[in-house]
Amino acid sequence: MTGEALRALGDILFQVLAPIVMMVAAGFLLQRRLNLDTKSINRVVYFVLSPSLVYHSIVTLQFDPATTGRSLLFAGSHMLLMGLLAYGLARRWHYEGGLASAFIITTILMNNGNYGLPLNLFAFGETGFGYALVLFMFNAMVGGAISIFLAIRGQATAWHALRRTLVQPIIIAMMLGIFSRATHLAPTGSLMHMVDMAGQAAIPVFLLVLGMSLARTDIQANLQPVLRLTGVRMVMSPILALILASLTGLSGVAFSVAVMQASMPSAVNTIVITNEFDAAPGFTAGAVLMTTLTSLVTLPVLLFFLR
C-alpha cells in the first residue's frame, strides 16, 4: 500500500470513527455523571426518531435500477445464511430466550448506514455510494423487521410476536414510505423538512444511547457470547460475503461495496431494539462495542485487498 493510499485509509477511519467515538463517549459520561433514564430516551428514538429516518430515506433515496436486482439477491442470501448460522450456533451453545434472539439480531443487523455509507463513499466514490444505499435499505427494512420480531419472540409465542411486529412504529413507517414512493403522495414543505430533521437526529441519539447503555453494562458478564458473536460477525460474515458476491454475479465496485457492507460491525440500533423489548440488552451493548472495535482492524485489511 502506497503512502497516498495509507493517508486515504487514515482519512476514512478518522472521518467515520472519530464522530462515533465522540458521541458514544458523551453518552457514557452523561450516564455516569447524571444517571439518566435510558429507557425513556430509548423510547423517544424508537417511537419518533427511527420511524422518521426510515420514512424519509425510503421516500427520498435514489437507486440504480441496473444493479438493484443482483445487490438485493446478494443481501437476501447473505442475511438468510447468516441468520441460519446464528440460529444453529445459538442452539449449539444453549442460548435461550432473549439471549438467543439478541445473538441472531446482532449477527444479521449491520451498521452499514452511518458507518458503511460514508466509508463506501470515500473508498469507492459516488458509484459505490449508490450501491451501498441499496444494501443499507434492505438491511434496515428487512433486517429491522426480523430483528423486532425476534426481540418480541424471546418473550411470547410466534403468533403474538408477529402481530406485535406488524404494528411497530418502524414497520408502519416502512409501509408508509413504500406507499408514498409508489404513489408520489408525501408530505411537502416544512412538514417534510421536520420529518427529515427528526430522522437526522436519530443517528447521534443512537450513539448516545449506546454510550449510556455501555455505562450501565457489565460486559464481563457476557464476555463469552460477545466474543463468539464477534467472530461470527467480523470473520465469518466477510468470508461468506466474498463467496456470495461472486455467485450472484457482482463485479468491480459493486462487488467491493457488497463485501464491505456485509463486513460492518453490529448495528447501533440493535441496542435500541433489545432495550425496548428487554432481549439481553447487556449482551447487545457488549457485542456492538466489541465488533466496532474489531472493525478498526478487519475493515482496513479488507479494504486493502478490495481496492
C-alpha positions, 0 to 999 in steps of 0.5 A: 500500500502506497503512502497516498493510499495509507493517508486515504485509509487514515482519512476514512477511519478518522472521518467515520470513527472519530464522530462515533467515538465522540458521541458514544463517549458523551453518552457514557459520561452523561450516564455516569455523571447524571444517571439518566433514564435510558429507557425513556430516551430509548423510547423517544428514538424508537417511537419518533426518531427511527420511524422518521429516518426510515420514512424519509430515506425510503421516500427520498433515496435514489437507486440504480435500477441496473444493479438493484436486482443482483445487490438485493439477491446478494443481501437476501442470501447473505442475511438468510445464511447468516441468520441460519448460522446464528440460529444453529450456533445459538442452539449449539451453545444453549442460548435461550430466550432473549439471549438467543434472539439478541445473538441472531439480531446482532449477527444479521443487523449491520451498521452499514448506514452511518458507518458503511455509507460514508466509508463506501463513499470515500473508498469507492466514490459516488458509484459505490455510494449508490450501491451501498444505499441499496444494501443499507435499505434492505438491511434496515427494512428487512433486517429491522423487521426480523430483528423486532420480531425476534426481540418480541419472540424471546418473550411470547409465542410466534403468533403474538410476536408477529402481530406485535411486529406488524404494528411497530412504529418502524414497520408502519413507517416502512409501509408508509414510505413504500406507499408514498414512493409508489404513489408520489403522495408525501408530505411537502414543505416544512412538514417534510423538512421536520420529518427529515430533521427528526430522522437526522437526529436519530443517528447521534441519539443512537450513539448516545444511547449506546454510550449510556447503555455501555455505562450501565453494562457489565460486559464481563458478564457476557464476555463469552457470547460477545466474543463468539458473536464477534467472530461470527460477525467480523470473520465469518460474515466477510468470508461468506460475503466474498463467496456470495458476491461472486455467485450472484454475479457482482463485479468491480465496485459493486462487488467491493461495496457488497463485501464491505457492507456485509463486513460492518460491525453490529448495528447501533440500533440493535441496542435500541431494539433489545432495550425496548423489548428487554432481549439481553440488552447487556449482551447487545451493548457488549457485542456492538462495542466489541465488533466496532472495535474489531472493525478498526482492524478487519475493515482496513485489511479488507479494504486493502485487498478490495481496492 
